[in-house]
Amino acid sequence: MTPVNRQPRDSDGVVKKAPETIRVQTPDGLAISAQVWGNPSGPEILFIHGFSQSYLSWKRQFGSDLAGEFRLVTYDLRGHGGSDKPLTPESYRSSKLWADELQSVMAAANLKRPVLVAWSYGGRVVTDYLLTHGAERIAAINFVDATTKVAPDVFGAAMGLQTSMASADLATSIAATRDFLKSCFEVQPRAEAFEQMLAFNMLVPPQVRAGMAGRPLDVDEVLKALKIPVLVTHGQEDRVISTNMAKHTANTIPNSNLSIYEGIGHTPFYEAPDRFNAELAALARAVNSSN
């Protein structure tokens, strides 16, 4: 009988692969944890996760067929995952700190002109980068249920949980984080996968969560000036960020396309990975074929 080669898989059924790990130093002295996956000579895609999340949020991308064609880079934002977690609010309030952190990751991973995939708060990080460094070194952007504006009509009910998520009382913080995570999905993950998500969410100290909240955001003029291709992806049932946000983003950026996912929540890349990965791959191929 021929033995079957069964590759180890995680709680989502994704084949476990070890990335190349990079320790990135930021200008303000923080160590940022980054990972490189996939085809070393392929077109570049850099993923930026959301508030209180982790690079593991992207497992259905770096564990997919995308890795056979593209060079994929993930990282943990400051205050998250395996990156340094200063507890002072000043470490999270400045737009330039976030911009320079992203630039440092790009430099450490030797990215020449990547496609940026920005989920939720990651949208703020990308606009921070655009404000400080411009778009010259960016091939394209995929905003995914991403924040590009602060206004009453663009946030869902789940955003109200963020105050309790930043509570110094551990039980309160855990309960709010659990409820927030559940609100991120219309198609709920399996129990084991949800446990992992709750675990990496709870790696983020309450001081970090509080420091990230309430930053001003006024980038419409920057978005209007973009000349690179932009894909705006959004789940129709998102309870964290309304589709009004996606429509605003798409209407503001001249060269953009809007892709709405019916029956999907705040995480299209997780809830509908086949469609998401196909649309991302098409974007990355298009901008690289035109270079």
URGIFEN-V109059 format. One record per residue. N is the residue number from 0. PHI is phi in whole degrees, 0 to 359 (none if undefined). NEAR is the number of other C-alpha atoms within 12 Angstrom. D_CENTER is the distance of its C-alpha to the mean C-alpha in Angstrom with 2 decimals. Layout:
((N/PHI/NEAR/D_CENTER) (N/PHI/NEAR/D_CENTER))
//
This chain:
((0/none/3/45.05) (1/286/4/42.12) (2/294/5/39.38) (3/267/6/35.98) (4/274/6/33.10) (5/262/9/30.46) (6/282/11/27.18) (7/297/14/25.54) (8/235/16/22.71) (9/267/18/20.40) (10/294/20/20.29) (11/261/29/18.41) (12/79/18/20.97) (13/275/22/18.72) (14/299/20/20.89) (15/286/20/20.32) (16/230/22/19.85) (17/270/15/19.99) (18/277/25/17.78) (19/283/20/19.16) (20/260/22/18.05) (21/232/26/17.96) (22/257/26/18.69) (23/259/33/17.65) (24/258/25/19.83) (25/269/28/18.78) (26/301/19/21.59) (27/267/22/21.90) (28/90/19/22.51) (29/270/28/19.48) (30/262/28/18.67) (31/249/39/15.05) (32/271/36/14.41) (33/231/40/13.06) (34/224/36/13.78) (35/239/36/15.20) (36/229/39/15.91) (37/87/29/18.02) (38/282/22/20.58) (39/300/21/21.46) (40/255/18/22.99) (41/278/26/20.61) (42/304/36/18.60) (43/264/41/15.47) (44/228/49/11.83) (45/244/47/9.17) (46/256/46/5.56) (47/238/48/3.42) (48/279/42/2.23) (49/259/43/4.72) (50/305/47/8.46) (51/70/45/10.42) (52/255/39/8.18) (53/198/38/8.25) (54/301/41/7.89) (55/295/41/10.10) (56/302/42/7.75) (57/264/40/7.86) (58/298/39/11.64) (59/280/33/12.72) (60/254/43/11.58) (61/288/38/12.93) (62/262/32/15.80) (63/250/30/16.69) (64/294/24/19.01) (65/306/33/16.36) (66/292/30/17.20) (67/284/19/20.79) (68/251/26/20.29) (69/241/33/17.37) (70/268/35/16.45) (71/253/45/12.91) (72/235/46/11.36) (73/237/46/8.78) (74/201/48/9.15) (75/267/44/9.36) (76/303/49/9.27) (77/309/51/12.90) (78/83/40/14.27) (79/234/40/12.06) (80/50/35/12.97) (81/267/29/15.37) (82/272/31/15.01) (83/300/29/17.77) (84/229/29/17.95) (85/298/26/20.46) (86/259/21/21.75) (87/275/19/22.96) (88/303/22/21.42) (89/298/20/22.01) (90/285/29/19.31) (91/231/35/16.62) (92/268/26/18.52) (93/273/27/18.84) (94/301/28/16.75) (95/294/27/18.21) (96/300/30/17.06) (97/293/40/13.34) (98/297/34/14.39) (99/290/33/16.57) (100/298/41/14.16) (101/297/48/11.94) (102/299/36/15.34) (103/295/32/16.55) (104/297/41/13.95) (105/301/38/14.90) (106/292/23/18.51) (107/294/26/18.54) (108/272/33/17.11) (109/58/23/19.58) (110/275/29/17.32) (111/273/24/19.65) (112/203/28/17.85) (113/279/38/14.48) (114/278/42/12.55) (115/262/47/9.20) (116/247/47/6.42) (117/241/45/4.46) (118/259/43/3.52) (119/55/46/6.35) (120/300/39/7.12) (121/302/40/4.81) (122/298/41/7.59) (123/294/45/10.04) (124/297/44/9.23) (125/294/47/9.80) (126/292/43/12.84) (127/302/36/13.96) (128/298/36/14.11) (129/298/36/15.98) (130/298/28/18.34) (131/269/23/19.25) (132/243/24/19.21) (133/78/22/19.34) (134/251/29/18.13) (135/299/19/20.79) (136/260/23/18.71) (137/246/34/16.00) (138/279/34/17.04) (139/192/41/14.86) (140/228/46/11.67) (141/246/46/9.93) (142/277/50/8.80) (143/242/51/7.65) (144/45/51/9.39) (145/258/46/8.45) (146/273/46/10.82) (147/231/45/13.28) (148/203/35/16.39) (149/245/27/18.08) (150/199/18/20.89) (151/300/14/22.50) (152/268/17/22.01) (153/249/27/18.24) (154/250/28/17.25) (155/270/29/18.16) (156/298/20/20.34) (157/296/29/17.74) (158/297/31/16.73) (159/294/21/20.22) (160/280/30/19.38) (161/293/35/17.46) (162/296/26/20.86) (163/290/27/22.07) (164/297/38/18.92) (165/268/32/19.97) (166/294/24/23.54) (167/286/19/25.49) (168/279/16/27.10) (169/299/18/25.36) (170/298/16/26.52) (171/296/20/25.28) (172/296/30/21.82) (173/297/30/21.58) (174/298/23/22.93) (175/292/29/20.61) (176/295/40/17.50) (177/300/29/18.96) (178/293/26/19.63) (179/297/35/16.22) (180/299/41/14.69) (181/300/29/17.47) (182/290/30/16.75) (183/286/43/13.25) (184/240/32/15.16) (185/273/25/18.07) (186/261/26/18.59) (187/290/24/18.62) (188/288/26/17.75) (189/293/18/20.74) (190/302/13/22.04) (191/294/15/21.36) (192/294/25/17.69) (193/297/28/17.43) (194/300/20/19.31) (195/296/25/16.89) (196/298/36/13.98) (197/297/32/16.39) (198/297/23/17.38) (199/286/29/14.16) (200/297/39/13.53) (201/283/35/17.08) (202/288/32/16.58) (203/273/40/15.32) (204/296/34/18.67) (205/301/36/19.76) (206/295/31/20.50) (207/292/35/16.92) (208/301/41/15.86) (209/294/30/18.88) (210/294/28/18.27) (211/281/39/14.87) (212/284/29/16.43) (213/77/20/18.47) (214/294/24/17.56) (215/294/19/19.31) (216/211/25/17.60) (217/214/19/19.86) (218/234/29/18.51) (219/303/23/20.32) (220/294/18/22.66) (221/293/26/20.01) (222/294/35/18.40) (223/297/23/21.97) (224/274/20/22.71) (225/295/28/20.04) (226/242/21/21.90) (227/268/33/19.27) (228/296/33/18.17) (229/225/40/15.31) (230/252/40/14.17) (231/252/45/13.19) (232/254/47/12.16) (233/204/44/12.93) (234/280/41/14.54) (235/299/31/18.08) (236/262/29/18.38) (237/301/41/15.33) (238/259/34/16.88) (239/260/40/14.21) (240/232/43/13.86) (241/293/37/16.83) (242/297/34/17.22) (243/302/32/19.14) (244/295/37/16.00) (245/298/41/15.19) (246/295/32/18.89) (247/298/32/19.08) (248/300/42/16.35) (249/295/35/18.09) (250/286/21/21.47) (251/275/26/20.79) (252/270/29/19.54) (253/299/23/22.58) (254/257/22/21.28) (255/230/29/18.73) (256/233/29/18.70) (257/254/31/17.65) (258/236/28/16.90) (259/262/33/17.45) (260/257/31/17.29) (261/293/21/20.40) (262/72/20/20.49) (263/236/31/16.75) (264/266/37/14.78) (265/283/45/11.32) (266/231/45/9.85) (267/303/42/11.50) (268/295/40/9.90) (269/262/38/11.58) (270/282/33/14.55) (271/225/29/15.55) (272/295/29/14.29) (273/297/19/17.43) (274/295/22/17.15) (275/300/34/13.46) (276/296/33/14.14) (277/294/19/17.37) (278/291/30/16.11) (279/294/43/13.51) (280/299/35/16.42) (281/298/24/18.78) (282/297/34/16.84) (283/295/38/16.63) (284/295/26/20.29) (285/298/20/21.44) (286/286/26/20.35) (287/279/23/21.67) (288/288/12/24.91) (289/271/12/25.56) (290/279/12/25.36))
//
